[in-house]
Amino acid sequence: MAFPSRDLARYTGLVPAVLRVRGYRFFFFSEEGREPPHIHAAHAGRLAKFWLEPVRLASNHGFRSHELAEIRQIVLEKRGFLEEKWNRYFPGRL
């Protein structure tokens, strides 16, 4: 999903967060339940998407490599929680 940078922070702010860690906001977009389980992370107008199994970067819009490494580590640490949230949000879509 592509967003003009000026709209990214506003749009992602409308989506409920499932987790907030170290200034990163983790969330799902409701129309993406047909994709494999994944999580979006946003901070200061930047957005990344990580697949949950296995945990790997799917897309990046503005994060630097050290930030992506930090986000990936958070996703690894919280993967069970994020998968549980995914299954509740998208029942039967795993």
VEXDREN-2710 file (C-alpha; in Angstrom, 1 decimal):
% VEXDREN-2710
k/r/px/py/pz
1/MET/0.0/0.0/0.0
2/ALA/1.6/3.3/-1.1
3/PHE/0.9/6.6/0.7
4/PRO/2.1/10.1/-0.1
5/SER/4.4/10.8/2.8
6/ARG/2.3/13.7/4.1
7/ASP/-0.7/11.4/4.4
8/LEU/1.1/8.4/6.0
9/ALA/1.2/9.6/9.6
10/ARG/-2.4/10.7/9.5
11/TYR/-3.7/7.5/7.9
12/THR/-1.8/5.1/10.1
13/GLY/-2.9/7.1/13.1
14/LEU/-6.5/6.1/12.3
15/VAL/-5.7/2.4/12.6
16/PRO/-5.9/0.9/16.1
17/ALA/-2.5/0.0/17.5
18/VAL/-2.0/-3.6/18.9
19/LEU/1.3/-2.7/20.5
20/ARG/3.5/0.3/21.3
21/VAL/7.2/-0.2/22.1
22/ARG/10.0/2.3/22.2
23/GLY/8.0/4.9/20.2
24/TYR/7.1/2.4/17.4
25/ARG/3.4/1.8/16.8
26/PHE/2.4/-1.7/15.6
27/PHE/-0.9/-2.3/13.8
28/PHE/-2.9/-4.2/11.1
29/PHE/-4.8/-2.8/8.2
30/SER/-8.2/-4.4/8.1
31/GLU/-8.2/-5.1/4.4
32/GLU/-5.1/-7.2/4.5
33/GLY/-6.5/-10.4/6.1
34/ARG/-6.0/-12.4/2.9
35/GLU/-2.2/-11.9/3.1
36/PRO/0.0/-14.1/5.3
37/PRO/0.2/-12.9/8.9
38/HIS/2.1/-9.7/9.2
39/ILE/2.5/-6.5/11.2
40/HIS/3.0/-2.9/10.3
41/ALA/5.3/-0.6/12.3
42/ALA/5.2/3.2/12.1
43/HIS/7.1/6.0/13.6
44/ALA/7.4/9.7/12.6
45/GLY/5.9/9.2/9.2
46/ARG/7.9/6.1/8.4
47/LEU/6.3/2.6/7.8
48/ALA/7.6/-0.9/7.6
49/LYS/5.8/-4.2/7.2
50/PHE/7.1/-7.5/8.6
51/TRP/5.9/-11.1/7.9
52/LEU/5.4/-13.0/11.1
53/GLU/6.4/-16.5/10.0
54/PRO/9.2/-16.4/9.4
55/VAL/9.9/-12.9/10.8
56/ARG/11.3/-11.0/7.8
57/LEU/11.0/-7.5/6.3
58/ALA/8.2/-7.3/3.6
59/SER/8.5/-3.5/2.9
60/ASN/10.1/-0.4/4.1
61/HIS/9.2/3.3/3.6
62/GLY/11.8/5.5/5.3
63/PHE/13.3/3.5/8.1
64/ARG/17.1/3.2/8.3
65/SER/18.8/-0.2/8.6
66/HIS/19.5/0.1/12.4
67/GLU/15.8/1.0/13.0
68/LEU/14.7/-2.0/10.9
69/ALA/16.9/-4.2/13.0
70/GLU/15.4/-2.8/16.2
71/ILE/11.8/-3.3/14.9
72/ARG/12.6/-6.8/13.7
73/GLN/13.9/-7.7/17.2
74/ILE/10.7/-6.3/18.8
75/VAL/8.7/-8.4/16.3
76/LEU/10.7/-11.5/17.2
77/GLU/10.3/-10.9/20.9
78/LYS/6.5/-10.3/20.6
79/ARG/5.7/-12.7/17.8
80/GLY/3.5/-14.9/19.8
81/PHE/1.5/-12.0/21.0
82/LEU/1.2/-10.5/17.5
83/GLU/0.1/-13.8/16.0
84/GLU/-2.6/-14.1/18.7
85/LYS/-3.8/-10.6/17.9
86/TRP/-3.7/-11.5/14.1
87/ASN/-5.8/-14.6/14.7
88/ARG/-8.4/-12.6/16.7
89/TYR/-8.5/-9.8/14.2
90/PHE/-8.6/-12.2/11.2
91/PRO/-10.3/-15.3/12.5
92/GLY/-9.9/-18.4/10.2
93/ARG/-7.5/-16.6/7.9
94/LEU/-4.2/-18.2/8.8
END
